[in-house]
Amino acid sequence: MPANQKVKLYFINHDPTPEEIDSFSLNREKVIFQNSSGSIYIGPLKPGDYPFFGEFHPNSAVGKVIVKPDNGINDVN
């Protein structure tokens, strides 16, 4: 995601149990109920990596948001 922009993250939980998405660096938490989806808004953020994890399954429900410097080019990667 580009720096200094607000974005919406979508989470899909295909599991038959709920999961709570937590991120200390993003200062967010969100419960995603079983077989459901949810979203959160983040940003604007400075360039860097912002990890998140599932509180109920911290070893398998993990990821990170990678924020790249805004160079004026719309890069989707």
C-alpha positions in Angstrom: 0.0 0.0 0.0 1.3 3.5 -0.7 2.3 5.7 2.2 0.1 8.5 3.5 -3.2 7.1 2.3 -6.1 5.7 4.1 -7.2 2.1 3.0 -9.7 -0.5 4.0 -8.5 -4.0 4.8 -10.8 -7.0 4.4 -10.5 -10.2 6.4 -12.3 -13.4 5.6 -12.7 -16.2 8.2 -13.4 -19.5 6.7 -13.0 -21.3 10.0 -16.0 -22.6 12.1 -14.7 -20.5 15.1 -14.3 -16.8 15.5 -10.9 -15.0 15.3 -9.8 -11.7 16.7 -7.4 -9.8 14.5 -4.9 -7.8 16.5 -2.1 -5.4 15.5 -0.1 -3.4 18.1 1.7 -1.4 15.4 -1.6 -0.5 13.6 -3.4 0.0 16.9 -6.4 -2.1 15.8 -8.3 -5.2 16.8 -11.4 -6.7 15.2 -13.4 -9.9 15.9 -14.2 -11.8 12.7 -17.0 -14.3 13.5 -17.0 -17.8 12.1 -17.6 -18.2 8.4 -17.8 -14.4 8.1 -15.9 -11.4 6.9 -15.1 -8.0 8.3 -13.0 -4.9 7.5 -11.0 -2.1 9.2 -9.7 1.2 8.0 -6.0 2.0 8.5 -3.8 4.9 7.6 -2.4 7.2 6.6 0.8 5.3 7.5 4.5 6.0 7.1 6.6 3.5 5.1 7.3 0.2 6.9 6.0 -3.2 7.9 2.9 -3.4 10.2 2.3 -7.0 11.4 -1.0 -8.4 12.5 -2.1 -11.8 14.0 -5.1 -13.8 15.1 -5.3 -13.8 18.9 -6.9 -17.2 19.0 -4.6 -18.8 16.4 -1.4 -16.7 16.6 0.8 -19.3 14.9 -1.3 -19.7 11.7 -3.3 -16.5 11.4 -0.5 -14.0 10.7 0.2 -11.4 8.1 1.6 -7.9 7.6 0.8 -4.7 5.8 3.7 -3.4 3.8 3.7 0.4 3.2 5.9 1.7 0.5 7.0 5.2 -0.1 4.6 7.3 -2.2 6.7 7.9 -5.4 3.8 9.3 -7.3 3.3 6.2 -9.4 0.3 3.9 -8.9 1.9 0.6 -8.2 -0.5 -2.2 -7.1 2.3 -4.6 -6.0 
